[in-house]
């Protein structure tokens, strides 16, 4: 029997005769296997009628004239006659056929045409399991043909959600190993191995006498590489090059751009790169040939090597395909391996900006120097910080050490050693301290007359360039309006004096034992500062950031309720920089400080009904990675009672050593103080205890120029939108297998326009992806629309396209997964299998 018991057959037959409508069911039992059983079968709602080869006409007369009301199972223990010999053919048109073998039952259930029944029979072993059979049913295949049936079987084995050969291959590559692949073992077990390799040739152009998954993957990577490398690939690679490049590129792009599978892509890429010795193969290729290809991580390594060589040679004008070094870094950072090597590219881009500053010049006046620093020079401190922030994230820095040495040399010897002496010369100008608002006037200028509750966040050592980044970040908040100013700190630029200057006061004094007093009162700790603040505003309070950062909403609200002025003391940068064992973490601390301040502002604005914030600092800092040797430090401080710090000395008389300048404390504090503060005119330090890299207290723009960031948060909600992209010119017809389209980011990123990532590709009307997938990050802030234009290349699958069918270019938001743009196109491509396409 055909795998079904008589009881199962009777049950299925009874199901056929349910309902009130008369039904005729024909069962041709080709080999008469059930002829004896059927002699004794009784059905619930039908009679059994035995058909013989010679009683067809009589049967027709009986069924259509004699008894027209009874349900009948017409059982024939022989094969169904051909149409021309079958008198009952027209009766069967309004009747139904019954099959008792599993292949036939499956074919009927699924709606598979009888001509494909031999395919089901060939793979009947697969359907021996109900669970496997159900997986095949769940694919809900609509139009069956030989390829769809085989693809469906493969899909069921690989447990894909849809009937798709690309998905079959994707699952095989991502959910199992290349050797002893569990899916390939099952495919062979159910007799589908030759069909699998045949489909690999049909879809991906991979054919081999002894095919393996390993060689299939190599073919994919080689073919993908060949399409993005303009030069010829090595001769040994050509055997792996496929003529189905469009399908392979679409498959590979989908794999590498998928959040779920990109890590597996990286593993496969590394595996193939090792096997093909890509490091050696591509080391002699022109770097511009590698610029647009991200098949292998080695391309980034080779491009970075080229960039490092150019930078070390100070060849900042070098270009690849008209792209400058920063543009190359930005382009590659946004490509596939950018997530892993983004730090390296950021480091290279920052190094470029610093090397550009070689032969640095600054104005001869204090006013000009201040203006240039605020507009341009602060960027060098910013890029130096970003350089080391990225450099410290790289595990193996050996290849970048010559570049680090150059950056350090330029920053120290060509920038600081030029800027600081000029600063300390011009700051002695009679009107120098009138060029900027002074830190000691902070309260009167910014807080005293405030009509709404004001939160003053004092972040220890938040220098100007860090404040500038905080300002840019806050500008991205749609609920924020921000204004940035700069003020000149006190000198010496250290915490005790800077914190005192930020408090309201009539008089600042430094005692002979170097204590700082505000209106004659000490101001060392939080309670002492609060007492001074409350003398000027009874509804004021001082709090430590660490004590409120984790408060619940009700607790946070209670801190601010009923208060007019709140001073919040934040210490992230100085806390790390001032300790010898953590001073090299100071740039990490700068990033963390920015994030902590932003989070605090948003929390307080949301939870404590407070909308005005002022962010400032007690002083800035200088940081250099290379340690100062003892022999380079300034020695000779003989006065045992001096207040000695690495960057300043306070004494009763000015120090007259070379490389040291002095200023009257009475002039700085606006009183009759007769003491003097002496300080190095360069970035040098006095011989004193402490760390070697991070310093403050002296006279430099990095130490004395501190930000005053005035922030107002909006009440309620402000709508934001993603930066959108659009085709520059609408394409109506696709006539080439490789098509290049121009797009524009419609508007620059701003406080109400947010960066967004999009996925771009082409679809058929059946939702089949017919091209590779491109990913684009719309994050340009450029106001010039021409500079927001970008270009994408699309390669279409190797298949026949119907000019009468609809195809679409679509754009999806990568974050939400939602379609944001759809544009119909006509596919007018001549189908070809030529290798050259």
ABEGO torsion letter per residue (X at the ends): XAGBBAAAAAAAAAAAABEABBBBBBBBBAAGAAAAAAAABBBAABBBBBBBAAAAAAAAAAAAAABAABBBBBBBABBBBBAAABAAAAAAAABBBBBABAAAAAAAAAGBBAAAAAAAAAAAAAAABAAAAAAAAAAGBABBBAAAAAAAAAAAAAGBABBBAAAAAAAAAAABBABGBAAAAAAAAAGAAAAAAAAAAAAAGBBBABBBAAAAAAAAAAAAAAAABABBBBAAAAAABBABAAAAAAAAAAAAABAAAAAAAAAAAAAAAAAAGAAAAAAABBAAAAAABAABAAAAAAAAAAAAAAAAAGBAABBBGGBBAAAAAAAAAABAAAAAAAAAAAAAAAAAAAAAABGBBBBABAAAAAAAAAAAAAAAAAAAAAAAAAAAABABAAAAAAAAAAAAAAAAAAAAAAAAAAAAAAAABAAAAAABBBAAAAAAAAAAABABBBBBBBBBGBBAAAAAAAAAAAAABAABBBBBBBBBBBOBBBAAAAAAAABBBABBBBBAAGBBBBGGBBAABAAAAAAAAAAABAABBBBBAAAAAABBAAAAAAAABGBABBBBBBBAAAAAAABAAAAAAAAAAAAAAAAAAAAAAAAAAAAAGBABBBBBBABBBBBBABBBBAAABBBGBABAABBBBAABBBBABBBABBGBBBBBAAAAAGBABABBBBBBABABBBBBBEBAABBBGBBBAAAABBBBBBBBBBBEBBBBBBBBBBBABBBABBABABBBBBBBBABBBBAABBBBBBBBBBBBAAGBBABBBBBBBBABABABAAAABBBBBBBBBBBBBBAABBBBBBBBBAAAGBBABBBBBBBBBBBBABAAX
